[in-house]
Amino acid sequence: MRPHTKSAAAFAEARRFIPGGVNSPVRAFRGVGGEPFFVERAEGAHIWDVDGNELIDYVGTWGPAILGHAPRVVRDAITDAASRGVSFGIPNPYEIEMARTICAWVPSIEKVRMVNSGTEATMSCIRLARGFTGRDLIVKFEGCYHGHVDALLVKAGSGALTHGQPDSAGVPAALAELTITLPFNDVTALRSLFMARGSQIAAVIVEPVPANAGLYLPREGFLEVLRQQCSQYGAVLIFDEVMTGFRLARGGYQERCGISPDLTALGKVIGGGLPVGAFGGSAEIMDQLSPDGPVYQAGTLSGNPLAMSAGLAQLREMDRVNGWARLEELGAEFENGVRFALKKAGRDYVFQRIGSMFCLYFTSGEIWNLADAQRSDKAAFARYFHACLEAGIYFAPSQFEAGFLSLAHTPADLAQTAAAATTALIA
């Protein structure tokens, strides 16, 4: 690994003009120590930094790069669209085709609206749910991140029925009081809350597979009870599938689990690497949006032709090659390599995987919620991260982020990663 001389200089310059030197906090390496490197280019499953180091990438621009970086079908689609104009602020055919595709692939979505980020999608879902129900309370789960929306940057109170407190400066306490947090996978707390305050709850928003505190899965029956309680008390069930949508299955995780939410937030994969978001659901709820209904939502760049064309190209290619089946195979092969590394190193750390998403927790015991995940040895993870980075393997620079595989990862990439992981874990 070459010294990160140019990256260090770039970071010093970035800190002069950008808060913390980064445009999203996790990029600053605060969770692992040291300084971030700067990328010059990316192709397939590999990235090259400005100092000329080549790395196997398991961040995949935090999920969107499901085909790998810069796939030809996506580049060609962007080039073709750009030749006709990069933005209109006027309806264009690409947004109709994207909407048609989403509605066809995700049965719970009858109508969908495009936005520009996952945060914008979840924010719009919350507003729409409140407008539809005429209620104010929102319920979320500890460890589930839904973007930097004021109402959702809330941590748990002292019990299941207490209001949250702001989890960020700048979020008014009065606004945080309208959000209640519960432990993920806790059916008892969920039922108790609805029994006490069900008639006041506008919506429950959940990552059906929480992937912003590492990665943990719903217990059998948990999402089913959540669906039943929302239906019984007239609350809107929102699935945040910004990460899992079109990655874990053609129709998202809701296709795998067989549960239909009322609203779904989408992003990442449907943009092919360009800024994008979307939210959709039943026509009854979606028709409450302006201009047909009283709930206002707008966006200058929503339905941008470059993002729509890139996303459509990526979705069509995934469908053409049945990419989800191949990702399952790659995920299983990757998991075998990691478990072999753990066994050889004599470690009993917890490895979690579903499809092409994964996380290695530096702790033992089962991981079902945020409290379990927080037992992890963050210092040990930081040492592991830097050892892998030195060996040419790039994982997310935080113990509490999921990793992503792409169709561009090869058996040679996975073998090299397993060897590096083994050495790092032993060390």
MOBEL-V857454 format. One record per backbone hydrogen bond with DSSP energy under -0.5 kcal/mol. NH is the residue of the N-H (numbers start at 1). CO is the residue of the C=O. Records with the same first field share a line. If there is no record, write none. Layout:
# MOBEL-V857454
NH=CO / CO
This chain:
# MOBEL-V857454
5=3
8=4
9=5
10=6
11=7
12=8
13=9
14=10
15=11
16=12 / 13
17=13 / 14
18=14
21=18
22=19
27=24
28=25
29=26
32=29
33=29
40=48
41=48
43=46
44=69
46=43
47=55
48=41
49=53
50=38
52=49
55=47
56=392
57=45 / 55
58=394
62=59
63=59 / 60
64=61
65=60
66=64
68=65
69=44
71=68
74=71
75=71
76=72
77=73
78=74
79=75
80=76
81=77
82=78
83=79
84=81
85=82
95=92
96=92
97=93
98=94
99=95
100=96
101=97
102=98
103=99
104=100
105=101
106=102
107=105
109=106
110=108 / 281
111=281
113=279
115=277
121=117
122=118
123=119
124=120
125=121
126=122
127=123
128=124
129=125
130=126
131=127
132=128
133=129
134=130
136=200
137=200
138=178
139=203
140=180
142=182
144=141
145=143
146=147
149=147
152=149
153=149 / 150
154=152
155=165
162=159
164=176 / 179
165=155
167=153
171=168
172=170
175=172
176=172
177=173
178=175
179=176
180=138
182=140
186=183
187=185
190=186
191=187
192=188
193=189
194=190
195=191
196=192
197=193
198=194
200=197
201=197 / 198
202=137 / 200
203=137
204=236
205=139
206=238
208=206
214=400
215=213
216=210
222=219
223=219
225=221
226=222
227=223
228=224
229=225
230=226
231=227
232=228
233=229
234=230 / 231
235=230
236=202
238=204 / 236
239=237 / 263
240=206 / 238
241=239 / 265
245=241
247=244
248=244
252=249
255=252
256=252
257=253
258=254
259=254
261=259
262=237
263=237
264=280
265=239
266=278
268=276
269=267
270=267
271=268
272=269
273=268
274=271
277=115
278=266
279=113
280=264
281=111
282=262
286=282
287=283
288=285
289=286
290=295
292=289
293=289
295=288
296=294
302=299
304=301
306=86
308=304
309=305
310=306
311=307
312=308
313=309
314=310
315=311
316=312
317=313
318=314
319=315
320=316
321=317
322=319
323=318
325=322
326=322
327=323
328=324
329=325
330=326
331=327
332=328
333=329
334=330
335=331
336=332
337=333
338=334
339=335
340=336
341=337
342=338
343=339
344=340
345=341
346=342 / 343
347=342
350=361 / 363
351=349
352=350 / 359
354=357
357=354
358=403
359=352
361=350 / 359
363=361
368=366
373=369
374=370
375=372
376=373
377=362
378=376
381=377
382=378
383=379
384=380
385=381
386=382
387=383
388=384
389=385
390=386
391=387
392=389
393=388
394=56
395=393
398=396
401=398
402=211
403=358
404=58
405=356
407=66
409=406
414=410
415=411
416=412
417=413
418=414
419=415
420=416
421=417
422=418
423=419
424=420
425=421
426=422
427=423
